[in-house]
């Protein structure tokens, strides 16, 4: 029969696996599959599905994801410099001082008339009211005249929760609305709209919707740039202001959903909002906030801000207003125009709109990385974690954990700071944690089961406590593999037992030998050796392997002498059963041998082979000829000569060209007795 060639590596793996030494709990493919599964789960817990058929599915950990994203935005805002604000915006604040002097809200419109006249003289480029004027006022005529003379005033409209039926005249709609044909993408529809009075709207330059849209956790992070009311597409307030600044009518705007919106040649990157926000829209602006207030009780501002009364009194230099976008809005606590943002729990509406205007003018909104990119990052981290945890030691896993945690901060912050791209690390962190826990748990369970198996196997050769230590040793597989090593070998044999056993019943023979080998094995274990084999009435023991011990020769000789002393304890029982005295012969030799687990798929054994092992067996056989129970080889004697009393004998052995010196061990020296007691103490301490 032809036997195919098998590589040594294959044979080694096959026979080691046959006893469960190396069989892993998971294959490399299984580890990768588990990692992919946990990565997918992590992604689904965090990221919205990028599929049109599942628009309403809100990820379970969305609040945590937003909290981490907000923390990154706060960090970016805290380290942003004032020069990063590119829009020439000035805020005229209706603050507490203004209300104390001008009366309770709403402020009479004749004050706004005076304000517009001052701003017109100061050559403000765009004037935008973050205020609603839904009802007529006695001062509307003069206010409308001031708006008309200024020619650059943007008024505010607001989304109403109540369904309304508002009709805009054709000419007015053409001036303030965007052509639906110039937009490709989803636009949020609204059912109600609150407009300024028609007399004011007719003379204004334009109109925009000031309503702040909140995520479902009540925080303002983004703003839809366009909204749809009936058949009209209306610009948001910031978009209307920037259009006026560039002198381009809203009707001339164009846009491609999820890509960009253009004001003339000025490009504004946009993204989409999932439908589960409640306002699915493909023209969403991620507001880039720049600075944060030091006082947590006062809404922050990153723009030059003047009190309304100071402007009315002429205390604000006209140069501070020239060529600027002037926003008029409420900052007083009495007006309650505050919204949570990523960088402040109470940001005024006018500041939110100012940041939105600055974001549009800079063309650098915060854009969230796609769900697919987050999935790719989560998948890469998950697979790498699974492979590293499974194939490497704990230290490598800790280093990888440190790298993951550091990268989870550095990479998202760097991308946000440099490219305004918000990469949320939550999915990757959850993937890392889940993969680490699952793979580490499986690996630990396997290691424990493997250690139990090896402990049981090694307990056949060495003391139980040593077997347990070896089973948990990281290099036990290297110790079981074949290697050359200097060891001390002991062979023992019971004299005349073959003849004696023929006269005994089988059960007495087995019982007698079992008791004898138990005592001899305990002595071997006491001195740190391993019982290698039981051969009829003979025994082979090794010292210096499982585990490695540099003083193996000393341990072997002391164990052999202890065996001879222990015969006195066994003599009575032995003579009672057999009718003959118990006599044994022991041969001890030290030298290089090949040690390892030698086996077939059906049977195997850990043993030592080599000339030094054969020499130990021949010394045991010589004990019969020399009529002395303990002989040791020359190499062994050199290691223990200060521990024993011995008599050298030169002999010519068959198969060996030159005479060899063997030593009869006659007793232990004082050093030997002291060393033997120290081994006993060490063994008790274990």
Beta strands, then each sheet from edge to edge (+ up, - down):
strand 1: 89-94
strand 2: 126-129
strand 3: 153-160
strand 4: 177-178
strand 5: 183-184
strand 6: 188-190
strand 7: 192-194
strand 8: 206-209
strand 9: 219-220
strand 10: 222-224
strand 11: 226-229
strand 12: 232-235
strand 13: 254-256
strand 14: 260-263
strand 15: 266-269
strand 16: 271-273
strand 17: 281-286
strand 18: 304-307
strand 19: 325-330
strand 20: 338-341
strand 21: 344-348
strand 22: 367-368
strand 23: 421-422
strand 24: 483-494
strand 25: 530-535
strand 26: 538-543
strand 27: 584-599
strand 28: 604-609
strand 29: 630-632
strand 30: 644-651
strand 31: 660-668
sheet 1: 7+ 3- 2- 19- 1- 18-
sheet 2: 7+ 3- 8-
sheet 3: 4+ 12- 11+ 6+
sheet 4: 5+ 13+ 14- 15+
sheet 5: 9+ 20+ 21-
sheet 6: 10+ 17- 16+
sheet 7: 22+ 23+
sheet 8: 25+ 26- 24+ 27- 28+
sheet 9: 25+ 26- 24+ 27- 29- 31+ 30-
end
